[in-house]
Amino acid sequence: MNKQTQLLKNSLPLIGAGLGDKLGIHISVNGDQAWTNGTTINIPNFNVTSKEEKDAVLGFMSHEAAHIKFNSFKGISPAEMMTNPLRKAMHNIFEDLRIEKAMIEYMIGTRKWLDQIWINRQAEGNRPVVTKESEPVSILCDYLLFTCRVKFREQLHLQEYLDAAEDALFDTFGWKFQSDLDALILPKLPKLESSRAALNLAQAVTTLLEDFEPEPELESEDSNDDSNQDSNDASDDSNSNSDSNSDASEETNDTSSDDQASNGDDSQSASDKSLDSEHSEQESSDTQSSDSSTSTTDDDISDSDQDEFTHSGSEAPQSTPSERQEPSSEDVNFAIASALTARDEDVKDDMADFVQSMETLAHANEPAIEVGMPDCYKMESGNTRYGKILTSRVKQTSNNLTSRLQGIVQEELKVKCRTKTSGRNLNSRVLYRAAVGDPRLFRSKAQKAVIDTIVEISIDNSGSMDHVCANGDTYLDVAKEAQVALSMALNKLNGVSVTASAFPTSNSGNSVIELLSEGESVKSLPERLWRVDGEGYSTPTASALWHSLKKVIMSKKDRKVVMIITDGYPDYEQRTSLINLVRKAELNGIIVIGIAIGDIARDKSEFYQYFRNALFISDLNQLKKEMFKVAKNLLIS
């Protein structure tokens, strides 16, 4: 892509149109709101200021396009989505994983753009991690969200969010719920193949919440006993010793029973004793007096388990870290009830937050160009008879244009030689200068001019183009003949590509007809022009210019030219936009030429407000004369 067009290339209308063409989805850029209706995606218009911002916008476009392309919500009724806010939020999380993975498989370049949304949010610090003080529904949704994104979308830069969500989930719902949840979702997440499958998984998690019954852990009971004993210690030392002996006796019985049942439970009991400092030491002493052999064994296991917990940390949720407290059954039930009764406003929507940031930019940084990319209708077929008649009418003019343009080109492409005071090649014709002390003895060749140009020619198809000239032709006839004559003449020059379009269509004011794309034969242009009938209801010149700019920017040609043939001024609401867009194109090295037909030539100063490079013609004969004024700058880099 020509570096001169980088700034213009960052304009959202071009970004959206280019991506929409690749994905087969209509993407518009207009206004200050983001929306989609199931077939079209609209992005609020604002000035893109960085590559990171541009990539994030492309990521959002790709994300929304994936919802359309891969049939989100197909076969799902609105009632299923709206009746349960938590289930809806979980479905969105699972569905986003499904459609983004599908989009990346379809177009691998979208991975970078989709990731950039989260990279930007992370860098801006606008997306905090959850903690155990967060609402239970936020904790649960964050755990699901970042499990999807880190483990299955491989967005490893989000690991800190997953770590925080795991800790908060453990502290709020307990390790047993986390274990059950992982067992449910981890095998199914990589196999989601439809929106219905994502909804079914969301319903399965909802059912898990509804049916879950926390089981009180042994250490929780011991902790309660310890709390009671500490209270008794504060009031009476004698009672404390009695309670301690009683507790120790009970625990010794439990330990002996556990030894007979399972060696693993014995380790857990011993580990619990090692956690509680003074109370554990008192229990160990009493246990030794009762059964020294059992006590010795328990102490050894306790030391071993303590070391194991210290090294393993939180890597294994099934083995609760000894320094962390399990939530009580009452706390877990409360968290589950809170999540199940959450409202829509309680559930965080990260994509909605990103949309809000774009809309804020659209409000705060109003773009200089408000008009967006028009709808494009590709003309595939034509009328052969009509094409032959039109070609015969312009053939002579086209040939004259070709010969004159080739003469100009050949003159400019000549490599001119001159003498210099230094160099590698002596000019034998001027060696006599050495005798008089003139150092200009060396021959130097000027840099060869290059033709590497694309020319887009767009004609006005509005109703006013049916106005009849003095010679009996309409303005539209003159415009068609000029378009074909220019296209045929320019196409014969080596290094020049020609494209063509017309605006608007008869059905829509914000639309263009694609008549000729780069690489197509110019011979098909006259045949396709029979469908250009001058029945458009408006003159959306700024919208049409967007389409033309998109075509030349996408070309690999170095020099880019847009010519617009029209009989009048643009629609009132597009006049400022046209002025700004022409200036922006010229600042980026793109030549924009307005060719005025008919009565508008009487008010040249007004037309120059829109096109600083302007030509004025009333018939085809004047086109040849006017073209010579701009041919050199038009073609030669």
N, C-alpha and C positions, 0 to 999 in steps of 0.2 A: 504494500500500500504506500502511495506517495506520502512522504513525511509532511508535505505542505498541507495535506488534508486531515492531519491527526486531530486538530482542534474541532473541525467541523464533524469529523467522524464520531466524536464524543457526544454529539447532540442526540438526545434521547429518541426523537422520531426516526433517525437513521439507525440507531441501535435496535429499536423495536422492530422496524421493518426488515432489517437484515436477518435478525434471529427468527422472526416470524416466517420468512421465506424458507429458511433452513428446516424449520420444524413443521411447516404446513399449518400453522396456527395464525389467525389474524391478531396482530398486536398493534394497538393504537396508543398514541401518546398525546394526551390533551387534558386541559383543565387542571384541577388540583385535587382530584379524587382518584383512588385506585378501585377498580371494580372488574368483575367478570360476569358474563351472562351465560356461560356455558359454551359459547362459540368464539367470543371476542374477549381479549384481555386489554384493559385500559390502564396505562401508567400515568400518574400525574407528571406534568412537564416542569422540569427545573434544570438549572445549569449544572452539569456534571463537572466537578472540579479536580478529580483525581482518578487514577487508574483503579484504585481500590474501590472507590465509590461506583465507578462504571461496572466493574466486575460483579459487585453486589447486586446492582440493578439487573444485570444480565442473569444473575442467579435467581432473583425473584421472578423474572419473566420465565425462566426455564422451569421453575417450580410450579407456577400457575399453569404454564403450557402443559406440563406433565399431568396435572389433574384432568385437563381436557383430553389429551392424547391417550391416556391410559384409563379412561372411563371411571373416574372417581364418582362414587355415589350411585353407580348404575345398579338398578334393582333394589335400591334402599329408599323407603318412603320417608317423607319429612317427619312423620310422627316418630319413627324409630330414632331419628337423630335428635329431636327436640325434647323428648320426654325425660331424658336423664342427662344433665349437664356433665357429670363425671364420665359416663360412657361415651358421650360425644367427644369430650376432650381426649380420652384414650384412643378412640377411633381415629381422630385426626393425627395423633402421634404415630400410630401404626401405619396409617394410610400414607403419611408423608414419607416414611421409610420405604414403603413399597414403590411409590411413584418416582421417588428420586433415584432409587436403584435402577428402575426401568429406564428412566431418562438417561442415566449415565451409560447404560448398556447400549442405548440407541445412539447417543452422541456423547462420546467420552469427554469431550472438551467442556461439557457442562459441569463436571465434577468441581473444577476449580472455581467456577462462578458460584455454585451452590455453597461451597465451603466458605466463600468470601463473606457471605451474609453473617455467619457466626464469627468469623475472624474479626470483622469490623465491630460487631457488638461486644466482643470480648475486649478488643483494644480500647474501645470508648469507655468501658467500665459501666455500661448501662444495664448490664445483665448480672445481678448479684447471684451468688450461690445460695441455696437453701440451708437453713440450720434447724435444729430441733425446736426452735421457737417459732418456725414458720407454720402456716396452716397445714394440717394433715393432707388436704387435697393437693397443695402445692408440692409437698414432699413426695407424695406418691407419683404425681405426674412428672416431676423432675427426674425421679429415679427411672421411670419408664422411658422418658424422652432421651436421656443421656445414655441409657443402656442401648437404645436403638442407634444413637448417633456415634458413640464411641466403639461399641462392639460389632456393629453390623454395617455402619456407614464409614467406619474407619476414620472418623474425625478425632484423631488422637489428641489434638490441641484442646479438646473439651474434657480431658481426663479429670481435671480439678473439679469440674461440675459433677461428674459421676461420683468421685470420691466423697464429696460433700453430701450428695444425695444418699449414698449408701449409709453414711454415718447417721444422717438425720432419720432415715427409714428405720435403722436398727433401734435408735433411741425412742422412736415414736410408736412403731408397730411391732418391734421385737424381732429376734432372729428367726423364730419359727415361721412367722408370716413371710419374711424375706425369702427363706428357703422354699416355702410353698410357691411363692410368686415366681421365683426363678425357675423352678421345676415346670411351671405352667407355660411361661412365655419363651424361654430360651430355645426350646426345640422348634417352636412355631414361627418365630420372627423371621428367620431366613427363608421360609417357605410360603410367605403370603403371596398369593397370585391374583387376588381380586379385592375389590373394596368390601365385598360381602365377607370375605375371610378376615379382613381387618376388623370389621364390626363384630364378627363372632368371637374373635379373641378379646375384644373389649368387653363383650358380654360375659365371657368366661372369667375375666378378672373381677367384674362386678359380682358375679356369683360367688367367687372365692371370698370376697369381702363379706358378703351377706351370710355365708355359712361358716365363716372362720370362728373358732372358739379357742382363745388362748389357753394354754395349759400352764398352771403355776409351776415354776421351777423350784427345786429343792432348796437352792440357795436363797430364794426369796423367803421361804418359810423360816430358814435359819436366821435371816436378817431381821425378820420380825421378832423372833425369840431374842436375838441380841439386843434389839431396841428395848424390849420389855425388861431385859435383865439390866441394861444400862440405867433404866429408870429406877429399878429397885436398888441398884448400887448407890444411886444418889441419895436415896432415903434411908437405907439401912444396910451396913456392911454384912451383918450376919445373914440377913435374908438373901443378899447377893451370893454369898458362898453356897447357901442351900440351893438357890436356883441354878447356880453354875454346876453343882454336883448332879442335880437332877437332869439338867440338859446334857451333861457329859455322859451320864448313864444311859439316857435315851439314845444319844448318838452312837454310843458304843454298841448298843443292841442293834441299831440300824446298820452299823458298819459290819458287824458279824454276819448279819443276815445278807448284806450285800456281797460279802466275800463268798458266801455259799452260792449266791445266785449268779454274780458276774464280776469278773476281775476289773472290768471297765468302770462299773459303778463304784468300786472300792477306790479307784483313782480319783474319781470326781469328789467323793466324800472327803478324802484326804486333802485334796486341793482346796476344798472349801475351808478346812480347818487352818490351812497355812495362810489364808487371807486375813484372818481376823486377829492377828497380833496377840494381845494379852489373853483374850478369851480363849483362843486356840491353845495357848500354852497351858492354861488351867485345865482345859479338857484333856490335853495330852497327858498331863501328870496324873489325873484321876484315872485315865484309861490304862496307864502303865500299871498302877496298883491293882487294877482289876485283871488285866491280861497283858503282861509285858511283851509277850511274843507278837500279839496282834498289833500293839502300839508301835513296835519297832518297824514292822512291815509297812504300816501306814505312813510313818514319818519318811521312810525311804521313797515311797511312791509320791508323796506330797512334794518332796524336793524335786523329783524328776518331772512331775507335771508342771510345777511352777516354772522351771527352766523352759519347758516346751511352750508354754503360753507366752513367755517373754520373747522367744524367738519368732513365733508364728504371728503374733499380733492379731490383726483383724483379717488376715488372708483367708481364714476358714470361718465363715459365719456360723457353722454348726458348732464350733467350740467357742463359746462366749468368752471374750477377753476378761480376765479376772478383775481388771481395774474398772470395768464398765458395768453399770447397773442395768438390768433388764427392766423395761417398763412393767408396771403391775398390770394384772388382767383388767382392772378397771380402766387404766389409762389406755390400754390397747382398744378396748371396746369403745371408749369415748372417741378415739382417733378414727376408728372405722365408721362410727355413726356420723362424725363430722364430715368425712370424705363422701359418704353416700348421700348426704343431704346438702352438698355444696351447690351453690347457684352458679349461673354462667359467669357472673362478675368475679367469682372467687377463683376461677380457673385462668391461669396465665396463658396467653396466646402470643408466642414469640414472633410469629409471622405477622400478626396484626400490629405488634409494636414496630416492626420494620416498616410496614405500610404507613403507620402514623408518622414515622420519621421522614419518609418521602413526601407525605402530604404537608408536613411542617416546612420542609425545604421549598415546596411549591408555593406556599403562602409567603414565607419570609424572603425568598430569593426569586422573585417573579422573573421568568425568562423574558429575554428581549423578543423572542419569536414564539408567538402563541399558537400559530397554525400548525397542525400536525400532518402526518403522512396521509395521503388520500388512499381510498380503495383503488385497486388496480385490476382492470379487466384485460386479459390477454387476448388479442385478436389472432386466431390461428388460421382461419380460412379467408378467402377473398373471392373477388369476381374477376375472372381472367379477362373477359371482354372489356370490362371497365378499365382494368390495368393497362391493356394494350392501347386503348384510346388516350389515356392520360400520359402514357410514356411517349407516344408519338407527338403529342402537343409540346412536350418539354425537351424533346431530344436535341433539337438544334441549339436551344439555349444552354442545355447541359454540356454539349460538346464545346461550345464557345467558352463556357466557364472553365471546363477542364483544361483547354489549351492555355488560357490566360493564367490559371493557377499553376500549371506545370511550369510555365515560363518564369513565374515569380519564384517558385520553389527551386528550379535549377540554378537561377542566379544566386539565390541565398546559399545553396549547398556547395557552390564552388569554393575550393580551398584556396584562399588568397595567400600569396607569399609576400614577404617584406624583408628588408635587411635590418640587422641588429648589430650592435657593437661587440657581441659575444655569441658563441654558439659552437656547434660541432661541424657544420657544413659551410664551406666558403661559397660565395656567389661569384662564379667566374666572370660574370658580366660587369662587375663593379670593382675588379681588382685594381684598376687604375687609381682608385681613391687612396690607396696606400701611399702613392707618390706625393699626394698633397696633404697627407696627415689625417685623412678622413677615416675614422675607425669602423664605419658601417660597412663591413665586408662579409658578414655572415648571413646566411639565408635562414629564415624562420617561417614555418607554416602556421597559419591561423587555425584555431580549433574548428573542426568541421561541425557545421550545424546539423542537427538531428531532427527528423520528423517522427514523433511517437505520440500521436494525438487521437483522442476520441471526441467526436462531436455529436451531441444530442440535439435533435431538432424537434421542438414541440409546437403544435399549432392550436389556436383557439377554435373551439367547436361550439361556442355559445350562439344563441339565436340571432344576435346582431350581425353575425358573419354572413347572413343571407342577404344583406344589403347589396343592391345591384349597382355596379360601377357604370361609367359612361359608355364603356365598350360592350356592355351587356353581360359581362361576367360578374359573379358575386365575389365579395371579399374572400369567401371560403374557397372559391375556385382559384383565386390568386394565391392563397396560402398553400393549398395542396400542390399547385404547380411549383411554387417556390421550394416547398419541402422536398419534392421528388427531384427537381433539377439540382438542388444543392447536394442531396444524398448521392445521386448518380455521379456528379462531378467529383465530389470529395472521395468517394469510394475508389476512384481510379488512381488516386495518389498513393504511392507506397508509404506504409506507416500510418495510415489514417483509417480509423474505424468509425462507422456511422450508426447511430440508433435513432429511433423516432417514436413519438407519442402524440396524443391529442387529448384535450381537456375541455369541458367535462363530458361525461356520458349524458344521454337523454334521461336517464333514470335517477341520477344522483348528482347533486352539486359538488360533493366532496369525492370526486372520482376522476380517474384518468383511463385512457385506452392505450394499452401497450401495443404499438404497431410494429416495431422492429427492435429486437434485442441484439446485443453485441454478438457477432459471429454469424448472424443470419444473413441470407442473401438479400441485397437491396432490391432485387427484381420482385420480391414479394410485397414490397411497400405499396406500389401503385394499386395492386389488386386489393389490398386490405383497406385502402382509403375509401372505398365505396360505402363502407359502414359509417364513415364520418359525415354526418348529414346536417350539421349546424342546428341541432335541436336541443342543445344544452340550455338550461334556464339561468345560468349564472356564469361568472368569469372568475373562478378560483385560481388566479395566477400563482399566488404564493404556495398553495397546496401542490399545484402542478410542478412548480420549481423544486419542491422537496423531492418529488418523484424523480425528476431529471437529475438532481444532484446525487441522489442515491445511486443511479445508474453509472454516472461517470466516476464516482468515488470508488465503486466496487470494481472498476476496470483497472487493469495493470498498466494502462497507458500513462505516460508521464505528464502529458499536457492534456488538460480537460477543459472542454468548451460546451456551454449550453446556449442554444439559440431559441428564443420564444417569439413566434409570429402571432400577432394579435391586432385586433382593430380598435381596441379601447382600453380603458383603465380597469384595474382589478376590482372585485367586489369591495364595497366600502370597508367592511370589517376586516379585509385582508390587506389593505393598502400599507399600513404601518409595518405589518409583518413582511410584506414583499420588500419594502425598502431595507429593512434590517437584514433579511435573508440574503439579498443581493450583496450587501456590504460584507457580510460575514463570509460569503463564498469568495469574493474578490480578495479578502484578507488572507484566505487560504490558497491563493494562487489559481482559482478557478475563474475562467473568463465567462461572463454572462452578457449576452448581447440580445437586446430587444429589437425586433423588426416590426415597425408600425405600418399598418396597411390602411389606406383610405383617409377619411377626414381628420383622423388624429394627427396627421402630418402637419396640419395647420396650427397645432398647439404643441410645438416641439419642446418648449421649455417645461411643460407639464409632464411630458413623457420622459424627459431626462431626469425627473425626480425619482423615477423608478429604475431606469436603466441608464447608467452613465455612458455605456457603450450602446449606441442606438443607430439604427438605419431606418430610412423612411422610403417606402415604395408605394406606387399605385398600380403597377403592373409588372409582368415578368421581365420586361426589357430593362426596367430600372434596377432590378435585382443584380444584374451583371455589373452594372456601373457601381452600385453601392458596395458590392462584395469586394471589389478591388481595394477599397479603403481599409479593410480590416484583414485581408487575406494573409499578409505577412505575419502580423501579430497572432493571427488565428492559428497558424500552422507551425511556425518555427519556434523551437525552444531556444 
